[in-house]
Amino acid sequence: MKQYIKRYAANFDYSLLFAYLALSLFGLVMIYSASMAWSVYRYGWEPDHFFNQQLINLALAIPAFIVGAIFPYKHFSKKWMMMSVLFVVFTGLILVHFIGYAGGGARSWIYVGFASIQPSEIAKVGLIFYLSGVFSNKYKKGTINKLNESIFPPVIVLAFALFLVFREPDIGSMGIIALVGLSVMAASGIRFGMFMKLAGLVAVAAAIFIVPFIVFAQDMIFTEKRMGRLEAFLNPFIDELGFGMQIVNGYLAIGSGGIGGLGLGQSIQKLGYLPEPHTDFIMSIVAEELGILGVVFVIGGLGFIVLKGLSIAMTTKDPLARMLAAGIASMIGIQTFVNLGGLSGLIPLTGVTLPFISYGGTSVILLSLAMGVLMNVSMFHKYEKTRK
């Protein structure tokens, strides 16, 4: 036991742990600052309501991180684990259409007595584990480039998951899951030509599920809110008191922050001008209160995690470790881009949270589990290098 603990400590990745804790604690502080006024004026709650809720979320997230860090990641390639992951993912994605409730224009939440769960967040992480396990087994068998035997079945699984998320409809999460799935496949060792076929296969399979639904459920998908968001993306100042309100007030928050910001707790836009400032638009409050320095801290921390994950993926010899690291790093990187792209006007708003910073229970718990697995992979990678 002593020897195991010694080896564990010797290969522990303290830089990843520091980045994870720093971002999570920074996010907790910013959630308190951003949500105080909104909690009182909008809901009539105590000013620290969202802070206390996120504190509870972190109390659950840190054990999830620890489990991910100590649970042997090689189990993700075992059949019982892959089937268990798929069961959890699809149970949530199917049940949300029957017992879920709407939030942000999509039926994407399930209430389970004391908490709300977002199945699409579970799917993001769960499908990384499943696809990494499947393709690592195919890689070891030497059948990774066989379309019918190795590629077609997991692509159908991915496409069906995309259809269920699309049907909520949660377009932002669907896009992230699709891109993360392709990232895992790109790291699987398949030939480039086969990967291009694979990308086309994902598109065709998703279209078979999704296009008929678009044709027969246009009223559900092309809602006034979604079309308004698209118009606001093209020109938010056309309707700056309506659909463009979030983007315009986000711009005002970012622009008024300058280099050093107005000071922690001193945001003006959070005082009812910027709706839900503690969720999707929390980076606007970071920019307003802490300026460019705060923005650089957040992007730098997230960028470090992404680059560390991609570095592990490119240098490790274990195919399962490679795919897990690439999938987790891609998920965090893509979700960060989608969030920041939405609030800066680069892409349409999709309601995607900023990893570790935005308020949200399911998101921070699942991201923490993924970070624990990345830590696990990083420790194996360090141990792998010491054996050379």
Disulfide bonds with the S-S distance in Angstrom:
none
